[in-house]
Amino acid sequence: MAAVVWGRGFSRAWLRRSAGPGCGRHYRAALCTELKRPLAIEEVTPRPVRPHEVRVDVHFCGVNFADILVCRGQYQERPHLPFTPGMEFSGTVLETGTDVSTVKQGDRVIGVSGLNGMAEECVIDQKRLWQIPESIPLREAAALPASYGTAILALERRACTQPGETVLVTAAAGATGLAVIDVATNVLQAKVIAAAGSDEKCKLAMQRGAQSSVNYSQGSLKEAVKKLVGSGGVNVVIDTVGGDVFLEALHSLAWEGRIVVVGFAGGTIASVPANLLLLKNVSAMGVIWGRYKDQNFPLFSGSISSALQYCQQGRIQPYIGAVFKLEEVNDAFLHVMQRKSTGKVLLSLK
């Protein structure tokens, strides 16, 4: 239903580039000027960098469901209008402030901005930039922060996943789901059961490293998992769906299993039956990667550094399902909202 509302009256007419005379140099940015309406492409005047800030020439920007929510006024952070969405990007350093010591002009960087990434330029605090090793292309680097940062914290810190354990991941063909498969299989040497809503998505998850898959649109997830692993259950669940899928996954846990809540893509938040936690000695917990930025920045930074290190070592490889141009940003949003996306969706600013 949300996609229908967003797409109503959708046309290219809203695309516009406006700049007043005498404004000097400009760059293009996607602007949310009204909530729940298509974004506009406008030309924006650059602002000066402060002493601790860096100006980045943005090459790629991730498209996350959180970007869509913030443009609909449904996210926990509600910036003043107009604003530019875009929480993660890759690019090269154009200019540095007088107090910047971590990067220099020409460096290739990942940026985690919270906002402002869907533009040809982004000014950002130096603390929110990470240098990209030469062996990692800018395109792949842009796919790492949110998805792989979440996967790493969910699997390594929250679930304490051990080699040989079995991990069940829901929405397995999404950006976070495929990142979980990648990290669990290739870094942690765990076995993965991929759960997704179509045969095509299950097939992709298997191609990306899952040992088995379940199409939960065709029947009970709990029963399908039981057929795969027996009554013992799985050790870890990483759930991004919520609702009935979460409850069936919870029932699929083994003794002392751990379920990590990442999100509620299905739109329903389930209530946890506390008696089940007791009877199986299982743990239910959450992970919201972006909050670590404020609550534990070293851990937040470490998740991105780990993702870069794993990628540089060839242990992980992000899957990019679609790349849209900046002027196609609304098409990219619809692609995600209509659940057509697999893996990471990116905007190309070049």
C-alpha positions in Angstrom: 0.0 0.0 0.0 2.9 2.4 0.8 4.3 1.9 -2.7 0.9 2.8 -4.2 0.7 6.0 -2.2 4.3 7.0 -3.0 3.8 6.2 -6.7 0.5 8.1 -7.2 0.9 10.7 -9.8 4.5 9.5 -10.5 6.0 11.2 -13.5 9.2 12.8 -14.7 7.6 16.2 -14.3 8.9 16.6 -10.8 12.5 16.3 -12.0 13.9 19.8 -12.0 17.2 21.6 -11.8 17.0 25.1 -10.5 19.8 27.6 -9.7 19.5 31.3 -9.4 21.7 33.6 -11.3 25.1 34.5 -9.8 25.1 31.6 -7.4 28.5 30.3 -8.7 29.3 26.6 -8.7 26.5 24.1 -8.0 26.1 20.4 -7.6 23.1 18.2 -8.0 21.3 16.7 -5.0 18.1 14.7 -4.4 15.9 16.8 -2.1 12.9 15.8 0.0 10.9 19.0 0.0 7.6 17.4 1.1 7.1 14.2 3.1 5.5 11.2 1.2 6.2 12.9 -2.1 8.7 12.1 -4.8 12.2 13.6 -4.4 13.3 16.4 -6.6 16.7 16.8 -8.3 17.9 20.3 -7.8 21.2 22.2 -8.0 22.6 23.2 -4.6 25.2 25.8 -3.7 28.1 24.2 -1.8 28.7 25.4 1.7 32.2 26.0 3.2 33.8 23.2 5.1 34.4 23.8 8.8 37.8 23.0 10.3 37.0 19.4 11.2 35.0 18.6 8.0 35.8 17.1 4.6 34.1 17.7 1.2 33.7 14.4 -0.7 33.0 13.9 -4.4 30.3 11.2 -4.1 30.5 8.3 -6.6 28.0 5.8 -5.1 25.3 6.1 -2.4 23.4 3.2 -0.8 19.6 3.1 -1.0 18.3 1.8 2.4 14.7 1.3 3.6 15.6 3.8 6.3 16.0 6.5 3.6 12.5 5.8 2.4 11.1 5.9 6.0 12.8 9.3 6.7 11.3 10.7 3.5 7.9 9.6 4.7 8.3 11.0 8.2 8.3 7.5 9.7 11.8 7.2 10.9 13.1 7.9 14.4 15.0 10.9 13.1 12.9 13.7 11.5 15.1 16.3 9.8 13.8 19.7 8.9 12.6 20.1 5.3 14.0 20.3 2.8 16.8 17.7 3.2 18.8 15.3 1.2 18.6 11.6 2.2 21.4 9.1 1.9 23.1 7.5 4.9 26.2 5.8 3.4 28.3 6.6 0.3 31.7 6.2 -1.3 33.8 8.7 -3.1 37.0 10.7 -3.2 38.1 13.7 -1.0 37.8 17.0 -2.7 38.7 19.4 0.2 39.7 19.2 3.9 39.2 21.6 6.7 42.1 23.2 8.6 42.0 20.7 11.5 41.6 17.5 9.4 44.4 15.0 9.8 42.8 11.6 9.0 42.4 12.0 5.2 43.8 14.2 2.4 42.7 15.4 -1.0 42.3 12.5 -3.5 41.8 9.8 -0.8 39.1 7.2 -1.5 36.7 7.0 1.4 33.5 5.5 2.8 31.2 8.0 4.5 28.4 7.4 7.0 26.5 10.6 7.1 23.1 9.9 8.5 21.8 12.2 5.7 23.1 14.1 2.7 24.6 11.2 0.8 22.3 11.3 -2.3 24.2 14.2 -3.9 27.2 14.8 -6.0 29.0 16.3 -3.0 28.8 15.7 0.7 30.4 17.7 3.5 31.0 15.4 6.5 32.9 15.2 9.8 36.3 13.5 9.4 35.4 11.0 12.1 32.7 9.6 9.9 35.1 8.7 7.0 37.0 5.4 6.5 39.7 5.1 3.9 39.1 2.4 1.2 41.9 0.0 0.4 43.1 0.2 -3.2 41.9 -3.3 -4.0 38.2 -2.5 -3.2 36.3 -0.6 -6.0 34.2 2.4 -4.9 31.1 0.6 -6.1 31.6 -2.4 -3.7 32.8 -0.1 -0.9 29.4 1.8 -0.9 27.6 -1.5 -0.3 29.6 -2.3 2.9 28.7 0.0 5.8 25.0 -0.6 6.8 24.5 -4.1 5.6 27.8 -5.6 6.6 28.1 -3.5 9.7 24.8 -4.9 10.8 25.7 -8.4 9.9 29.0 -8.3 11.7 27.5 -6.8 14.9 24.5 -9.2 14.8 26.6 -12.3 14.3 29.8 -11.6 16.1 28.8 -9.3 19.0 25.2 -10.1 19.7 24.8 -13.7 18.8 28.4 -14.7 19.4 28.2 -17.1 16.5 30.7 -20.0 16.7 32.2 -22.1 13.8 30.0 -25.0 12.9 26.8 -23.5 14.3 23.7 -23.2 12.2 22.4 -19.8 11.4 18.8 -19.1 10.0 18.5 -15.8 8.3 15.1 -14.4 7.1 14.7 -12.0 4.1 17.8 -13.8 3.0 18.0 -12.2 -0.5 18.0 -8.6 0.9 21.1 -6.6 1.4 21.4 -7.4 5.1 20.4 -11.1 4.5 23.0 -11.7 1.9 25.6 -9.9 4.1 24.7 -12.2 6.9 25.1 -15.2 4.7 28.5 -13.9 3.5 29.9 -13.2 6.9 28.4 -16.3 8.6 29.7 -18.7 5.9 33.0 -17.1 4.8 34.2 -15.5 8.0 32.7 -17.4 10.9 32.5 -20.8 9.2 28.9 -21.3 10.2 26.2 -23.2 8.3 23.4 -21.0 6.9 19.7 -21.8 6.2 18.3 -19.0 4.0 14.6 -18.1 4.3 13.0 -15.9 1.7 9.7 -15.3 0.1 10.2 -16.7 -3.4 12.1 -19.5 -5.2 14.2 -17.0 -7.1 15.4 -15.3 -3.9 16.1 -18.7 -2.3 18.1 -19.6 -5.4 20.2 -16.4 -5.1 20.8 -17.0 -1.4 22.1 -20.5 -2.2 24.3 -19.1 -4.9 25.8 -16.7 -2.4 26.8 -19.4 0.1 23.7 -20.7 2.0 23.8 -24.5 2.6 20.0 -24.8 2.3 16.9 -22.6 1.8 13.3 -22.3 2.7 10.6 -20.4 0.8 8.3 -19.3 3.6 5.6 -18.2 1.3 4.8 -21.8 0.6 4.2 -23.1 4.2 5.4 -23.2 7.7 8.9 -21.9 8.3 9.2 -23.9 11.5 8.2 -27.2 9.9 10.5 -26.6 6.9 13.5 -25.9 9.3 12.6 -29.0 11.3 12.9 -31.1 8.2 16.3 -29.7 7.5 17.9 -29.9 11.0 15.6 -32.1 13.0 14.1 -31.3 16.4 17.4 -29.9 17.7 16.8 -26.6 15.9 19.2 -23.9 14.8 21.7 -22.1 17.0 21.2 -18.5 15.7 18.5 -16.6 13.9 19.0 -13.2 12.3 15.5 -11.9 11.6 14.6 -8.8 9.6 11.0 -9.6 8.9 9.1 -9.7 12.2 5.5 -10.9 12.7 4.7 -14.6 12.2 8.1 -15.2 10.5 9.8 -14.1 13.7 7.6 -16.3 15.9 8.2 -19.4 13.7 12.0 -18.7 13.7 11.9 -18.3 17.5 10.3 -21.8 17.7 13.1 -23.1 15.5 15.8 -22.3 18.0 17.9 -25.0 19.6 18.7 -25.2 23.3 20.5 -22.0 24.3 19.8 -20.6 20.8 19.9 -16.8 20.1 17.6 -14.8 18.0 18.6 -11.3 16.9 16.0 -8.8 15.8 17.3 -6.5 13.0 14.0 -5.1 11.7 10.4 -5.5 10.8 10.2 -5.6 7.0 7.0 -7.5 7.2 5.3 -4.5 8.9 4.3 -6.4 12.1 6.1 -6.4 15.4 5.5 -9.7 17.2 5.3 -10.2 21.0 7.8 -12.6 22.5 6.4 -15.6 24.4 8.6 -15.4 27.5 7.8 -19.0 28.4 9.6 -20.2 25.3 12.7 -18.2 26.4 12.6 -20.1 29.7 11.9 -23.6 28.4 14.7 -23.6 25.8 17.1 -21.3 27.6 17.1 -19.1 24.5 18.0 -15.4 24.2 16.1 -12.8 22.2 18.0 -9.6 21.5 18.1 -6.7 19.0 20.7 -4.9 17.0 20.4 -1.4 15.5 23.7 -0.7 13.8 23.2 3.1 13.5 22.7 3.7 17.2 26.2 2.4 17.9 27.4 5.6 16.3 26.2 7.5 19.4 26.3 4.8 22.0 29.6 3.1 21.3 31.5 4.8 18.4 34.6 2.6 18.6 32.4 -0.5 18.1 30.5 1.2 15.3 33.8 2.2 13.6 35.2 -1.3 14.1 32.3 -2.9 12.3 33.1 -0.8 9.2 36.8 -1.4 9.5 36.2 -5.2 9.8 34.0 -5.1 6.7 36.7 -3.3 4.8 39.3 -5.8 6.1 37.3 -8.9 5.2 36.6 -7.5 1.7 40.3 -6.6 1.2 41.2 -10.2 2.2 38.7 -11.6 -0.3 36.7 -13.3 2.5 33.5 -11.4 1.7 32.1 -10.0 -1.6 29.0 -7.7 -1.5 26.2 -8.4 -3.9 24.9 -5.4 -5.7 21.5 -6.1 -7.2 20.7 -2.8 -9.0 22.3 0.6 -9.7 20.3 3.6 -10.5 21.3 7.1 -11.6 20.7 10.1 -9.3 17.8 11.3 -11.5 16.3 7.8 -11.1 16.2 8.0 -7.3 12.4 7.6 -7.1 12.6 4.6 -9.3 15.2 3.2 -6.9 12.9 3.9 -3.9 10.0 2.1 -5.6 12.2 -0.8 -6.5 12.9 -1.3 -2.8 9.4 -0.6 -1.6 7.8 -3.0 -4.0 10.2 -5.7 -2.8 11.8 -6.2 -6.2 15.3 -5.6 -4.9 17.9 -8.3 -4.1 21.2 -7.4 -2.4 22.3 -3.8 -2.3 20.7 -1.1 -4.3 22.9 1.9 -5.1 22.7 5.3 -6.7 25.5 6.2 -9.1 26.4 9.9 -9.0 28.8 9.7 -12.0 
